[in-house]
Amino acid sequence: MPTQTLSAVSIAKVLGTHVATWLRNLSRAKSARQQESLKAINKVILALRLTQAYSRGLQEGQQNHSTEGEIAVQWTELGQELERLGLKSLAKKCDVAGRYWADPGQLDAEFLRQAKTDFASVEKLARGLQVKIKLGKP
């Protein structure tokens, strides 16, 4: 009979050790995921700056289709990365921005207005997500 009790105690200890290890690994994974999310959001802010600078050049008549293609790819990649990380609202805005820069004529002004893909809206969302992630509430 005492052997069964020891067996149950031993099993409980092994399970406790495994649960503790699992929780530590989960905490590390959560931290890594947060860092990965923050890195992606930082890339969004950099893409915003690049796009804002290019847009200023456009207003001065300096269009470059190659640059527009690079901007389109950058926004599209960010959208895919953010989607994978579960940051869906920002991912959708990035995807729309990528589609727009690939072919500005494919999306009408009303759609873009409703999608809130203007620089200020995208940056506000990105900065808000940064704060939430840093506080541990993504």
Legacy VTK file of the C-alpha trace (Angstrom):
# vtk DataFile Version 3.0
C-alpha trace
ASCII
DATASET POLYDATA
POINTS 138 float
0.000 0.000 0.000
2.713 2.592 0.847
4.243 1.941 -2.589
1.069 3.208 -4.260
1.129 6.363 -2.136
4.761 6.982 -3.046
3.919 6.368 -6.651
1.139 8.951 -6.540
3.452 11.429 -4.807
6.184 10.751 -7.363
3.755 11.246 -10.210
2.515 14.485 -8.670
6.109 15.752 -8.370
6.904 14.845 -11.985
3.700 16.496 -13.184
4.436 19.568 -11.089
7.901 19.809 -12.599
6.501 19.483 -16.121
3.805 22.093 -15.476
6.384 24.523 -14.055
8.640 23.985 -17.081
5.686 24.447 -19.429
4.713 27.709 -17.702
8.301 29.031 -17.927
8.421 28.144 -21.616
5.025 29.762 -22.158
6.256 32.934 -20.465
9.362 32.971 -22.669
7.241 32.370 -25.776
4.883 35.174 -24.764
7.828 37.513 -24.262
9.329 36.507 -27.602
5.959 37.018 -29.292
5.649 40.464 -27.708
9.129 41.408 -28.931
8.323 40.096 -32.406
5.084 42.116 -32.430
6.864 45.288 -31.292
9.494 44.799 -33.988
6.783 44.461 -36.658
4.987 47.564 -35.383
8.261 49.496 -35.484
8.599 48.448 -39.139
5.113 49.873 -39.775
6.204 53.227 -38.382
9.316 53.150 -40.591
7.178 52.298 -43.622
4.926 55.230 -42.733
7.917 57.576 -42.720
9.157 56.262 -46.060
5.708 56.558 -47.587
5.185 60.052 -46.182
8.509 61.209 -47.641
7.685 59.668 -51.015
4.206 61.225 -50.958
5.762 64.627 -50.380
7.891 64.041 -53.493
4.763 63.048 -55.422
3.169 66.364 -54.533
6.215 68.034 -56.098
5.800 65.963 -59.271
8.514 63.377 -58.557
6.845 60.062 -59.324
8.887 56.851 -59.433
7.061 53.623 -60.261
9.942 51.514 -58.972
9.736 53.193 -55.557
5.959 52.728 -55.559
6.491 49.024 -56.215
8.933 48.778 -53.301
6.485 50.596 -51.037
3.687 48.243 -52.162
5.790 45.171 -51.364
6.890 46.573 -47.998
3.292 47.291 -46.907
2.105 43.901 -48.162
4.871 42.047 -46.290
4.054 43.983 -43.129
0.391 43.066 -43.506
1.286 39.388 -43.786
3.661 39.531 -40.818
1.120 41.321 -38.625
-1.619 38.875 -39.650
0.628 35.975 -38.574
1.196 37.713 -35.230
-2.544 38.190 -34.723
-2.508 41.989 -35.044
-5.346 41.856 -37.526
-6.610 45.454 -37.550
-3.167 46.855 -38.342
-2.532 43.994 -40.778
-5.643 44.948 -42.784
-4.533 48.578 -43.010
-1.099 47.491 -44.215
-2.648 45.169 -46.793
-4.847 47.985 -48.113
-1.822 50.298 -48.266
0.083 47.640 -50.222
-2.794 47.225 -52.645
-3.062 50.991 -53.054
0.636 51.510 -53.823
0.636 48.581 -56.255
-2.152 50.262 -58.254
-3.690 53.456 -56.820
-6.598 53.305 -59.283
-7.942 49.987 -57.990
-9.322 51.438 -54.746
-11.741 54.344 -54.714
-11.433 57.312 -52.367
-14.509 56.330 -50.331
-13.123 52.840 -49.665
-9.792 54.322 -48.556
-11.562 56.828 -46.316
-13.596 54.089 -44.625
-10.523 51.863 -44.293
-8.777 54.706 -42.453
-5.437 54.068 -44.100
-4.315 57.678 -43.872
-0.943 58.224 -42.216
-2.360 59.598 -38.967
-4.856 56.729 -38.471
-2.297 54.008 -39.159
0.274 55.592 -36.862
-2.291 56.084 -34.091
-3.266 52.412 -34.272
0.386 51.290 -34.364
1.354 53.459 -31.383
-1.698 52.267 -29.444
-0.747 48.635 -30.074
2.806 49.361 -28.923
1.518 50.646 -25.606
-0.832 47.678 -25.148
1.905 45.168 -25.898
4.350 46.866 -23.543
1.690 46.736 -20.826
1.087 43.060 -21.632
-2.432 43.569 -23.008
-2.274 42.987 -26.811
LINES 1 139
138 0 1 2 3 4 5 6 7 8 9 10 11 12 13 14 15 16 17 18 19 20 21 22 23 24 25 26 27 28 29 30 31 32 33 34 35 36 37 38 39 40 41 42 43 44 45 46 47 48 49 50 51 52 53 54 55 56 57 58 59 60 61 62 63 64 65 66 67 68 69 70 71 72 73 74 75 76 77 78 79 80 81 82 83 84 85 86 87 88 89 90 91 92 93 94 95 96 97 98 99 100 101 102 103 104 105 106 107 108 109 110 111 112 113 114 115 116 117 118 119 120 121 122 123 124 125 126 127 128 129 130 131 132 133 134 135 136 137
